[in-house]
Amino acid sequence: MSGRWPAAYRAEAVAYLRTPRPRMFHLGDCFSAHAGEVQWWAGDRAVRIAASLGPDDPGAAARFLAWGHEAAADRTHRLLRAGRAVVYSHTGAECLWEISLRPVPQDPVPGLGQGPGGGVP
C-alpha cells in the first residue's frame, strides 16, 4: 500500500430481515477523512440501536453495546489506518445485524465503476 492510502473512511449500519421476504434496512452511515469520526459514529449508532432493542432482544442489545466500545478502541483505529475493514455482525431471532467500518482508498481500483469497454455506464 502506498503512503497515500487510505484517503477517507466509511461506516455503515444495516439489518437484513429474512421473513416474510428478504429485505435490507439501512440504519445510517458516516463518511469522513478522519478514522476517529467514523469510529465515534459507529460507536454511537451501536449504543442507540442497543437502546432501541431493549428487552425485546437482549442478546443483540448486549452485542451492540460491546460493539460500541470496540468501535472506539485503539485497535480499531490502527486497523482502519492500516487499510483494513472492521465488520461486526450478529444473527438475531429475526435478522442479521451488521456494522462495518471501512477505509476508502486514495487511488481507486482501475476499472471500478466502469461499464463494459471502460466507459462509465
C-alpha positions as CSV (number, residue, x, y, z in Angstrom):
1,M,0.0,0.0,0.0
2,S,1.2,3.5,-0.8
3,G,1.5,6.2,1.9
4,R,-1.5,7.9,0.4
5,W,-3.9,5.1,1.4
6,P,-6.5,5.4,2.9
7,A,-7.9,8.7,1.9
8,A,-11.1,8.5,3.9
9,Y,-13.3,6.2,6.0
10,R,-16.8,5.0,5.9
11,A,-19.1,3.3,8.5
12,E,-22.5,1.8,7.9
13,A,-25.2,0.0,9.9
14,V,-27.6,-2.4,8.3
15,A,-30.2,-5.0,9.2
16,Y,-31.1,-7.9,6.9
17,L,-34.5,-9.3,7.6
18,R,-35.2,-12.8,6.3
19,T,-39.0,-13.1,6.8
20,P,-41.6,-12.8,5.4
21,R,-39.3,-12.0,2.5
22,P,-35.7,-10.9,2.4
23,R,-35.2,-7.2,3.0
24,M,-32.4,-4.8,3.9
25,F,-32.8,-1.8,6.2
26,H,-30.2,0.9,6.0
27,L,-29.7,2.2,9.6
28,G,-27.3,5.0,8.7
29,D,-23.8,5.7,7.5
30,C,-20.9,8.2,8.0
31,F,-18.1,9.3,5.7
32,S,-15.1,11.3,6.9
33,A,-11.4,12.0,6.2
34,H,-10.7,11.0,9.8
35,A,-10.9,7.5,11.2
36,G,-11.9,8.8,14.6
37,E,-15.1,10.4,13.3
38,V,-16.4,7.2,11.7
39,Q,-15.4,5.3,14.9
40,W,-17.4,7.7,17.0
41,W,-20.4,7.5,14.7
42,A,-20.3,3.6,14.7
43,G,-20.0,3.5,18.5
44,D,-22.8,6.0,19.0
45,R,-25.0,4.2,16.4
46,A,-24.4,0.8,18.1
47,V,-25.4,2.2,21.5
48,R,-28.5,3.8,20.1
49,I,-29.5,0.5,18.4
50,A,-28.9,-1.4,21.6
51,A,-31.2,1.0,23.5
52,S,-33.9,0.6,20.9
53,L,-33.8,-3.2,21.1
54,G,-34.0,-3.2,24.9
55,P,-35.6,-6.3,26.4
56,D,-37.1,-7.4,23.1
57,D,-33.7,-8.9,22.0
58,P,-31.3,-8.9,24.9
59,G,-28.6,-10.9,23.1
60,A,-28.5,-8.4,20.2
61,A,-28.6,-5.4,22.6
62,A,-25.6,-6.7,24.6
63,R,-23.7,-7.4,21.4
64,F,-24.4,-3.8,20.1
65,L,-23.2,-2.4,23.4
66,A,-20.0,-4.3,23.1
67,W,-19.6,-3.1,19.5
68,G,-20.0,0.5,20.7
69,H,-16.9,0.1,22.9
70,E,-14.9,-2.0,20.3
71,A,-15.6,0.5,17.5
72,A,-14.0,3.3,19.6
73,A,-11.0,1.3,20.6
74,D,-7.4,2.0,19.6
75,R,-7.2,-1.4,17.9
76,T,-10.0,-0.5,15.5
77,H,-8.2,2.8,14.8
78,R,-5.0,1.0,14.0
79,L,-6.7,-1.5,11.7
80,L,-8.5,1.3,9.8
81,R,-5.3,3.4,9.4
82,A,-3.6,0.2,8.1
83,G,-6.3,-0.1,5.4
84,R,-8.2,-3.0,7.0
85,A,-12.0,-3.1,7.3
86,V,-13.7,-3.9,10.6
87,V,-17.1,-5.7,10.5
88,Y,-19.3,-6.6,13.4
89,S,-22.3,-8.9,12.7
90,H,-24.8,-10.7,14.9
91,T,-27.6,-13.1,13.9
92,G,-30.7,-12.4,16.0
93,A,-34.0,-14.1,16.2
94,E,-35.4,-12.4,13.0
95,C,-32.5,-10.7,11.3
96,L,-28.8,-10.3,10.7
97,W,-27.3,-7.1,12.2
98,E,-24.1,-5.6,10.8
99,I,-22.0,-2.5,11.5
100,S,-18.9,-2.0,9.2
101,L,-16.1,0.5,9.2
102,R,-14.0,0.6,6.0
103,P,-11.1,2.6,4.6
104,V,-11.6,4.3,1.3
105,P,-8.5,4.2,-1.0
106,Q,-6.9,7.4,-2.3
107,D,-6.5,5.9,-5.7
108,P,-9.5,3.9,-7.0
109,V,-9.0,0.4,-8.3
110,P,-8.6,0.6,-12.1
111,G,-11.9,-0.3,-13.8
112,L,-14.0,0.1,-10.7
113,G,-17.4,1.6,-11.6
114,Q,-16.8,1.4,-15.3
115,G,-19.1,-0.3,-17.7
116,P,-18.2,-2.6,-20.5
117,G,-15.4,-1.2,-22.6
118,G,-14.1,1.0,-19.9
119,G,-16.6,3.8,-20.1
120,V,-18.9,5.0,-17.3
121,P,-22.4,3.4,-17.8
